[in-house]
C-alpha cells in the first residue's frame, strides 16, 4: 500500500511500459481538487518517478475516473500512445467495467435502469430529470443484479451501459435503494464515519500495444458493510 504523509492512497495491481493499474482507496480524489487533499494522479506520478528514477516531469494519462468516495480498480496510461488507444476503448465502450455496491432495501433480482441525468457543475451534484425538459441532460443506462440480501442491505452487481458522473449512486437512489455510506445522495440518515459502499470491481480491456486482453478483479473490501456478505466471483 502506498501513501502520502501516512495517508493510504493506492495499491499497485499491474504495470508495464504502457500501463499502470491500481486499486484506489476510498475517499482519495483521483486528481487535485479544491480540498487540497493528496490526490491519486500526483501520488502515482511520484511513485513512477521514484521507482524508475525518471528525470523531469512524469507523463501519466488519466483515461477514466471513479468518484472520490468510491474505491477499486483504475487504469492509467504511461505513454501518449496508450492514452489515445485506451481513451478510444472507453469512448467506444469496447472495454468491460463492473461494479459492486451495497444498497439499502431490497431491489429486484434483476433490473435495467434508464434515466436522464443533469449535472450541476457548480455544486458537483447530479439529479434525475424528465427527458426533453433539460437540454443538457444525458441519458444514463445500467443493469443490476441482486446477489444477496442481509439485514436490510443488498449486495448488487452493476454493469454500466453509459458512463455518467455519479451515475450508479444517483440512479440507485432515485429507484429507492441508495448506496450505504452515500452522504450526498442517500436518505440523510447515514451515520458519520461510513465509507461509500461502491467498488470498481472488474476491469477488462485490450492492451494498447499488444493483441492481448487484460482482465483484473479487485480484492474483496474489508470491514462494514462488505463483511456482511460472502465474497462473490
C-alpha positions, 0 to 999 in steps of 0.5 A: 500500500502506498501513501502520502504523509501516512495517508493510504492512497493506492495499491499497485495491481499491474504495470508495464511500459504502457500501463499502470493499474491500481486499486484506489482507496476510498475517499482519495480524489483521483486528481487535485481538487479544491480540498487540497487533499493528496490526490491519486494522479500526483501520488502515482506520478511520484511513485513512477518517478521514484521507482524508475528514477525518471528525470523531469516531469512524469507523463501519466494519462488519466483515461477514466475516473471513479468518484472520490468516495468510491474505491477499486480498480483504475487504469492509467496510461504511461505513454501518449500512445496508450492514452489515445488507444485506451481513451478510444476503448472507453469512448467506444465502450469496447472495454468491460467495467463492473461494479459492486455496491451495497444498497439499502432495501431490497431491489429486484433480482434483476433490473435495467435502469434508464434515466436522464441525468443533469449535472450541476457543475457548480455544486458537483451534484447530479439529479434525475430529470424528465427527458426533453425538459433539460437540454443538457441532460444525458441519458444514463443506462445500467443493469443490476443484479441482486446477489444477496440480501442481509439485514436490510442491505443488498449486495448488487452487481452493476454493469454500466451501459453509459458512463455518467458522473455519479451515475450508479449512486444517483440512479440507485437512489432515485429507484429507492435503494441508495448506496450505504455510506452515500452522504450526498445522495442517500436518505440523510440518515447515514451515520458519520464515519461510513465509507461509500459502499461502491467498488470498481470491481472488474476491469477488462480491456485490450492492451494498447500495444499488444493483441492481448486482453487484460482482465483484473478483479479487485480484492474483496473490501474489508470491514462494514458493510462488505463483511456482511456478505460472502465474497462473490466471483 
